[in-house]
Amino acid sequence: MNDTLPKVRLRELVMEDTEDRYRWCLDREVIQYLNMPDTYPPFSKAETEAWISKCINKTNGYEQKAILDENDKHIGWVVLKTSTD
């Protein structure tokens, strides 16, 4: 049994992430686990681009990072929050 976990890294979002994120929003198996609107697709490509722009400019209150695999493939995103405790 291989107990080695896959290696991933975080990086800042870039506008080129729009296509990957938009495609995830079209995958019903992916979005069933995410906090998304009930509409399908949950976001248009333009809305996805606007969201990423706000993340990059830090104007929406969220600190999001892209998750990359060992081959630098963009495989997801994460929201970072700081504790108020």
C-alpha distances in whole Angstrom, upper triangle without the diagonal:
4,6,9,12,14,17,20,24,27,31,34,35,37,39,37,34,37,36,32,33,35,33,31,34,34,31,32,28,28,31,30,28,31,34,36,40,40,42,40,39,39,40,42,41,44,43,40,41,44,41,39,42,43,39,40,44,42,45,43,42,38,36,34,31,29,26,24,21,20,23,25,25,27,24,26,28,29,32,32,34,36,36,40,40
4,6,8,11,14,17,20,24,27,30,31,34,36,34,31,34,33,29,30,33,31,29,32,33,29,30,27,26,29,29,27,29,32,34,38,39,40,39,38,37,38,40,39,42,41,37,39,41,38,36,39,40,36,37,40,39,42,40,39,36,33,31,28,26,22,21,18,17,19,22,22,24,22,23,25,26,29,29,32,33,34,38,37
4,6,10,12,15,19,22,25,29,30,32,35,33,31,33,33,29,30,33,31,28,31,32,29,30,27,25,28,28,26,28,31,33,37,38,39,38,37,36,37,39,38,41,40,36,38,40,37,35,38,38,35,35,39,37,40,38,37,33,31,29,26,25,21,20,17,16,20,22,22,23,21,22,24,24,27,27,29,30,31,35,34
4,6,9,12,15,19,22,26,27,29,32,30,28,31,30,27,27,31,29,27,30,31,28,30,26,25,28,28,25,27,30,32,36,37,39,37,36,35,36,38,36,39,38,34,35,37,34,32,35,36,32,32,36,35,38,36,35,31,29,26,23,22,18,17,14,13,16,18,19,20,19,20,22,22,25,25,27,29,30,33,33
4,6,9,13,16,19,23,24,26,29,27,25,27,27,24,24,27,26,23,26,28,25,27,23,21,24,25,22,23,26,29,32,34,35,34,33,32,32,34,33,35,34,30,32,34,31,29,32,32,29,29,32,31,34,33,31,28,25,23,20,18,15,14,11,11,15,16,17,17,15,16,18,18,21,21,24,25,27,30,30
4,6,10,13,17,20,21,23,26,24,21,24,24,20,21,24,23,21,24,26,23,25,22,20,23,24,21,22,25,27,31,32,33,32,30,30,30,32,30,32,31,28,29,31,28,26,29,30,26,27,30,29,32,31,30,26,23,21,18,16,12,11,8,8,11,12,13,14,12,14,16,16,20,20,23,25,27,31,31
4,7,11,14,17,19,21,24,22,20,23,23,20,21,24,23,21,24,26,24,26,24,21,24,25,22,23,26,27,31,33,34,32,31,30,30,31,29,31,31,27,27,30,27,24,27,28,24,24,28,27,30,29,28,24,21,19,16,14,10,9,6,6,9,10,12,13,12,13,15,15,19,19,22,24,26,29,30
4,7,10,14,15,17,20,19,16,20,20,17,17,21,20,18,22,24,22,24,22,19,21,23,20,20,23,24,28,30,31,30,28,27,26,28,26,28,27,23,24,26,23,21,23,24,20,20,24,23,26,25,24,21,18,15,12,10,7,5,5,6,9,8,10,10,9,10,11,12,15,16,19,21,23,27,28
4,7,10,12,15,18,17,15,19,20,17,17,21,21,19,22,24,23,25,24,20,22,24,22,21,23,24,28,31,31,30,28,27,26,27,25,27,26,22,22,24,21,19,21,22,18,18,21,20,24,23,22,19,15,13,9,8,6,5,7,8,10,8,10,10,10,11,10,11,14,14,17,19,22,25,27
4,7,9,12,15,15,13,16,18,15,15,19,20,18,20,23,23,25,23,20,21,23,21,19,21,22,26,29,29,28,26,25,24,25,23,24,23,19,19,21,18,15,17,18,14,14,17,17,20,19,19,15,12,9,6,6,5,6,9,11,13,10,11,10,10,10,8,8,11,11,14,16,19,23,25
4,6,9,13,13,11,14,17,15,15,18,19,18,20,23,23,26,25,21,22,25,23,21,22,23,26,29,29,28,26,25,23,24,21,22,21,18,17,19,16,13,15,16,12,11,14,14,18,18,18,14,11,9,5,5,7,8,11,13,14,10,11,10,12,11,9,10,12,12,15,17,21,24,26
4,6,10,11,10,13,16,14,14,17,19,18,20,23,23,26,25,22,22,25,23,20,21,22,25,28,28,27,25,23,21,22,20,20,19,16,15,16,14,10,11,12,9,7,11,11,14,15,15,12,9,7,5,6,9,11,14,16,17,13,14,11,13,12,10,10,11,12,15,17,21,23,26
4,7,8,7,9,12,11,11,14,16,15,17,20,20,23,23,19,20,23,21,18,19,19,22,25,25,24,22,20,18,18,16,16,15,12,11,12,11,7,9,10,7,6,10,11,13,14,14,12,10,7,6,5,9,11,15,17,17,13,13,10,12,11,9,10,11,13,16,19,22,25,27
4,5,6,8,11,11,11,13,16,16,17,20,21,24,25,21,21,25,24,21,22,21,23,26,26,25,22,21,18,18,15,15,15,12,10,12,11,7,8,11,9,7,10,12,15,15,17,15,13,11,9,8,12,13,16,18,17,14,13,11,14,13,12,14,15,16,19,22,26,28,31
4,5,6,9,10,10,12,14,15,16,18,20,23,24,21,21,25,24,21,22,21,22,25,24,23,20,19,16,15,12,11,12,10,7,9,10,7,7,10,10,8,11,13,15,16,18,16,15,13,12,11,14,15,18,21,19,16,15,12,15,14,13,16,17,19,22,25,28,30,33
4,5,7,8,10,11,13,14,16,17,19,22,23,20,21,24,24,21,23,21,23,26,24,23,20,20,17,16,12,13,14,11,9,12,13,9,10,14,13,12,15,17,19,19,21,19,17,15,13,11,14,13,16,19,17,13,12,10,13,13,14,17,18,20,24,27,30,33,35
4,6,6,6,9,10,11,13,15,16,19,20,17,17,21,20,18,19,18,20,23,22,20,18,17,15,14,11,13,13,9,9,12,11,8,10,13,11,11,14,16,18,17,19,16,15,12,11,8,11,11,14,17,16,12,11,8,10,10,10,13,15,18,21,24,27,30,33
4,6,5,6,9,10,11,13,15,18,19,16,16,20,20,17,18,16,18,20,19,17,15,14,11,11,7,9,10,6,5,9,9,7,9,12,12,12,15,16,17,16,19,16,16,13,13,11,14,15,17,20,19,16,14,11,12,12,12,15,16,19,22,25,29,31,34
4,6,5,6,9,10,11,13,16,18,15,15,19,20,18,19,17,19,21,19,17,14,14,12,11,8,10,12,9,8,12,12,11,13,16,15,15,18,20,21,20,22,20,20,16,15,13,15,15,17,20,18,16,13,11,12,12,13,17,19,22,25,28,31,34,37
4,5,5,6,9,10,11,14,15,12,13,17,17,15,17,16,18,20,19,17,14,14,13,13,10,13,13,10,11,14,13,11,14,17,15,16,19,20,21,20,22,19,18,15,14,10,12,12,14,17,15,13,10,7,8,9,10,14,17,20,23,26,29,32,35
4,5,5,6,9,10,13,14,11,11,15,15,12,14,13,15,17,16,15,12,12,10,11,9,11,11,7,9,12,10,9,13,14,13,14,17,18,19,17,19,16,16,12,12,10,11,13,15,19,18,15,12,9,9,8,9,12,14,17,20,24,27,29,32
4,5,5,7,9,12,14,12,11,15,16,13,15,12,14,16,14,12,9,9,8,8,6,9,9,6,8,11,11,11,14,15,15,16,19,20,20,18,20,18,19,15,16,13,15,16,19,22,21,18,15,12,12,11,12,15,17,20,23,27,29,32,35
4,5,5,7,10,12,10,10,14,15,14,16,14,15,17,15,12,10,11,10,10,9,13,13,10,12,15,14,14,17,19,18,19,22,23,24,22,24,21,21,18,17,15,15,16,17,21,19,18,14,12,11,11,13,17,19,22,25,29,31,34,37
4,5,5,8,9,6,7,11,11,10,13,11,14,15,14,12,10,10,10,12,11,14,14,11,13,16,14,14,17,19,17,19,22,22,23,21,22,19,19,16,16,13,13,15,16,20,19,17,14,11,10,9,11,14,16,20,22,26,29,31,34
4,6,7,10,7,6,10,11,9,11,9,10,11,11,8,6,6,7,9,9,12,11,9,12,14,13,14,17,18,17,19,22,22,22,19,21,18,19,16,17,15,16,18,20,23,22,21,17,14,13,11,12,15,16,20,23,26,29,31,33
4,6,9,8,8,11,13,12,14,11,12,12,11,8,6,8,9,10,10,14,13,12,15,17,16,17,20,21,20,22,25,25,25,23,25,22,23,20,20,18,19,20,21,25,24,22,19,16,15,14,16,18,20,24,26,30,32,35,37
4,5,5,6,9,11,11,14,12,14,13,13,10,9,10,12,13,14,17,16,14,17,20,18,19,22,23,22,24,27,27,27,25,26,23,24,20,20,18,18,19,20,23,22,21,18,16,13,13,15,18,20,24,26,30,32,34,36
4,5,5,6,9,10,12,11,12,11,11,9,9,10,13,15,16,19,18,16,20,22,20,21,24,25,24,26,29,28,28,25,27,24,25,22,22,20,20,22,22,26,25,24,21,19,16,15,17,19,21,24,26,30,32,34,36
4,6,6,8,10,13,12,14,14,14,12,12,13,16,18,19,22,21,18,22,24,22,22,26,26,25,27,30,29,30,27,27,24,25,22,22,20,19,20,20,24,24,23,20,18,15,14,16,18,20,24,26,29,31,33,35
4,6,6,7,11,10,13,13,14,13,12,12,14,16,17,20,18,16,19,21,18,19,22,23,21,23,26,25,26,23,24,21,21,18,18,16,15,17,17,21,21,20,17,15,12,10,12,14,17,20,22,26,27,30,32
4,5,5,8,7,9,10,11,10,10,9,11,14,15,18,16,14,18,19,16,17,21,21,20,22,25,24,24,21,22,19,20,17,18,17,17,19,20,24,24,23,19,17,14,12,13,14,16,19,21,25,26,29,31
4,6,8,8,10,10,12,11,12,11,14,17,19,21,19,18,21,22,20,21,24,24,23,26,28,27,27,23,24,21,22,20,21,20,19,22,22,26,26,25,22,20,17,15,16,16,18,21,23,26,27,29,31
4,7,9,12,12,14,14,14,13,15,19,20,22,20,18,21,22,19,20,24,23,21,24,27,25,25,22,22,19,20,18,18,18,17,20,20,24,25,24,21,18,15,13,13,14,15,18,19,23,24,26,28
4,6,9,11,13,13,13,11,13,16,17,19,17,15,18,19,16,17,20,19,18,21,23,21,22,18,18,16,17,15,16,16,16,19,20,24,25,23,20,17,15,12,11,11,12,16,17,21,22,24,26
4,7,9,12,13,13,10,12,16,17,19,16,14,18,18,15,16,19,18,17,20,22,20,20,16,16,14,16,15,17,17,18,21,23,27,28,26,23,20,17,14,13,13,12,15,16,20,21,23,25
4,6,8,10,9,6,9,12,14,16,13,12,16,16,13,15,18,17,17,20,22,20,20,16,17,15,18,16,18,18,19,22,24,28,28,26,23,20,18,15,14,15,14,18,19,22,24,25,28
4,5,8,9,5,8,12,15,16,13,13,17,16,14,17,20,19,19,22,23,22,21,17,19,18,20,19,21,21,23,25,27,31,31,29,26,23,21,18,18,18,18,21,22,25,26,28,30
4,7,8,7,10,13,16,18,15,16,19,19,18,20,23,22,22,26,27,26,25,21,23,21,24,22,24,24,25,28,29,33,33,31,28,25,23,20,20,21,21,24,25,28,29,31,33
4,6,5,8,11,14,16,13,14,18,18,17,20,22,22,22,25,27,26,25,22,24,22,25,23,25,24,26,28,30,33,33,31,28,25,23,21,21,22,22,26,27,30,32,33,36
3,5,8,9,12,15,13,14,17,18,17,19,22,22,23,25,27,27,26,23,25,23,25,23,24,23,24,26,28,32,31,29,26,23,21,20,20,22,23,26,28,32,33,35,37
4,5,7,9,12,11,11,14,16,15,17,20,20,21,23,25,25,24,21,24,22,24,21,22,21,22,24,26,30,29,27,23,21,19,18,18,21,21,25,27,30,32,34,37
4,7,10,12,10,10,13,14,13,15,18,18,18,21,22,22,21,18,20,19,21,19,20,20,21,23,25,29,29,27,23,20,19,17,17,18,18,22,24,27,29,31,33
4,7,8,6,6,10,10,10,12,14,15,16,18,20,20,19,16,19,17,19,17,19,18,20,23,25,29,28,25,22,19,19,16,16,18,18,22,23,27,29,31,34
4,5,5,6,9,10,11,12,14,15,17,18,20,21,20,18,21,20,21,19,20,19,22,23,26,29,28,26,23,20,20,18,18,20,20,24,26,29,32,34,37
4,5,5,6,9,10,11,12,14,15,16,18,20,19,18,21,19,20,18,19,17,20,21,24,27,25,23,20,17,18,17,17,19,20,23,26,29,32,34,37
4,5,5,6,9,10,10,12,14,15,16,18,17,16,19,19,20,18,19,19,22,23,26,29,28,25,22,19,20,19,18,21,21,24,26,29,32,33,37
4,5,5,6,9,10,11,12,14,15,16,15,13,16,16,18,16,18,18,20,23,26,29,28,25,23,19,20,18,17,18,18,21,23,26,29,30,33
4,5,5,6,9,10,11,12,14,15,15,13,16,14,16,13,15,14,17,19,22,25,24,21,19,15,16,14,13,15,15,19,21,24,27,29,32
4,5,5,6,9,10,11,12,14,14,13,16,15,16,14,15,14,17,19,22,25,24,21,19,16,17,15,14,17,17,20,22,25,28,30,33
4,6,5,6,9,10,10,12,11,10,14,13,15,14,16,16,19,21,25,28,27,24,22,19,20,18,16,17,17,19,21,24,27,28,32
4,5,5,6,9,10,10,10,8,11,10,12,10,13,13,17,19,23,26,25,22,20,17,18,15,13,14,13,16,17,21,23,25,28
4,5,5,6,9,9,10,10,12,10,11,9,10,10,14,16,20,23,22,19,17,14,15,13,11,13,12,15,17,20,23,25,29
4,5,5,6,8,9,9,12,12,12,11,13,13,17,19,23,25,25,21,20,17,19,17,14,16,15,17,19,21,25,26,30
4,5,5,6,5,6,9,9,10,10,12,14,18,20,24,27,27,23,22,19,20,17,15,15,13,15,16,19,22,23,27
4,5,5,7,6,8,6,7,6,9,11,14,17,21,24,24,20,20,16,17,15,11,12,10,12,13,16,19,21,24
4,5,8,9,11,10,9,8,9,11,15,17,21,23,23,19,19,16,18,16,13,14,13,14,16,18,21,23,27
4,5,8,10,10,10,11,13,15,18,21,24,27,27,23,23,20,22,19,16,16,15,15,17,18,22,23,26
4,6,6,7,7,9,11,14,18,20,24,27,27,23,23,20,21,19,15,15,12,12,13,15,18,19,23
4,6,8,10,12,14,17,21,23,27,30,30,26,26,23,24,21,17,17,14,15,15,17,20,20,24
4,6,9,10,14,16,19,23,26,29,30,26,25,22,22,19,16,15,12,13,13,15,18,19,22
4,7,10,13,16,19,23,26,29,30,26,26,22,23,19,15,14,10,11,10,12,14,15,19
4,6,10,13,15,19,22,25,26,23,22,19,19,15,12,10,7,7,8,11,14,15,18
4,7,10,13,16,20,22,24,20,20,17,17,14,10,8,6,5,7,10,13,15,18
4,7,10,13,16,19,20,17,17,13,14,10,7,6,4,6,9,12,16,18,21
4,6,10,13,16,17,14,13,10,11,9,6,5,7,8,11,14,17,20,23
4,6,10,13,14,10,10,7,8,6,4,7,9,11,15,18,21,24,26
4,7,10,11,9,8,6,6,5,5,7,10,12,16,18,21,25,27
4,7,7,5,5,5,6,7,9,11,14,16,19,22,25,28,30
4,5,5,5,7,7,9,11,13,17,18,22,24,27,30,32
4,6,7,10,10,13,15,17,20,21,25,27,29,33,34
4,5,9,10,13,16,18,22,23,27,29,32,35,37
4,6,9,11,13,16,19,20,24,26,29,33,34
4,6,9,12,15,18,20,24,27,30,33,35
4,6,8,12,15,17,21,24,27,30,32
4,7,10,14,16,20,23,26,29,31
4,7,11,13,17,20,23,26,28
4,7,10,13,17,19,22,25
4,6,10,13,16,19,21
4,7,10,13,16,18
4,7,10,13,15
4,7,9,12
4,6,9
4,5
4
